[in-house]
Amino acid sequence: MEIKKVALNDLHEGLGAKMTPFAGYNMPVRYSSDIEEHNTVRDGVGVFDVSHMGEFVLEGPDALDLIQRVTSNDASKLVDGQAQYSYFPNETGGVVDDLLVYRFNAEKYMLVVNASNIEKDWNWVTKFNTKGVKMMNVSDDYSLFAVQGPKAIEALQSLTEVNLSEIKYYNFVVGPFAGVPNVIISATGYTGAGGFEIYLHNDHAESVWNQIFEAGKDLGIKPIGLGARDTLRLEMGYCLYGNDITDETSPLAAGLGWVTKFTKEFTNSAALLAEKEAGVKTKLVAFKMIDKGIPRSHYELLDTNENVIGEVTSGTMSPCLGYGIGLGYVTKEHSKSGTEILVAVRKRRLKAEVVKLPFYKKD
């Protein structure tokens, strides 16, 4: 399969980024070190180029109806300028993808999907588009910069007349930014550090990137790779599609009941409601290592008698906390906070404890 390139691929290579194939794209995984970049976002401000993400624009009087049928959350609750976290349920009890739904107005929405699932998601939504909703896949035309960290407002405010401090979490504004009209400025971060996502046409990507770095240079702004993005999201306990949620995992077992609204009918809603009423058999839990060690995907999780009770879906050494953390599915009886479990790291059995999210809590 041919590896695709984001608009600023050459710029990232020029900055010395270590590039790696990710979700079908050549992406910067790090520029310096994962820990340094992680701490830059937690303490200051950093910029991720996440232009590999997919964007679908849906327009027409039946756009909302289509979104309601294919997504789990209740998009009718959205007002103009608001975004919502949701997922596409499949027809067999799993998850096609998780996504963000943006409402521009009553007849115009944008769905933001994971890069690895762009084609799959497009085909999935198209399958249910029986009322002629106008659908546009603009994924290849737009760049997306995530400017994240507690100093993000300070770094960006000089580039726009939009009052960034007034954009609430999971809201967005369309306005001028860095000399470009009609830029989407959104507060839907994936790091837990605050900040904004900037959606703009590829034609303006390099100019806007350079202006962001010029505006934030006195604040120590740095480019950040996907390595730190993963450790940042994991410290917050945010799910990653392909690891923690998949076509095979139950969204209810994954803890996505809060975005599963049975006040409407949607794909497989009857079966999911029956599953909710019966109770899930496994649950996605967060755990921290008690013994020294780093949990990794697919490591077995055991009870204290060394019976297999599940497996790790995501794991890392937390840069902020200094110990190993992870997410994984376990049997329901082992899912309570405070439960001691074991992680099978090769031939060793390392102690860990089920904990409540997020791992990282701001002071």
PyMOL commands that set and color helices and strands:
alter all, ss='L'
color gray80, all
select helices_A, chain A and resi 9-14+34-43+63-70+75-77+115-128+152-159+164-166+202-215+217-219+226-236+256-259+269-278+332-334
alter helices_A, ss='H'
color red, helices_A
select strands_A, chain A and resi 4-5+18-22+25-30+46-49+54-59+82-89+95-105+108-113+134-137+142-148+172-177+180-186+195-201+222-223+282-289+300-302+308-317+324-331+340-345+348-355
alter strands_A, ss='S'
color yellow, strands_A
deselect
rebuild
show_as cartoon
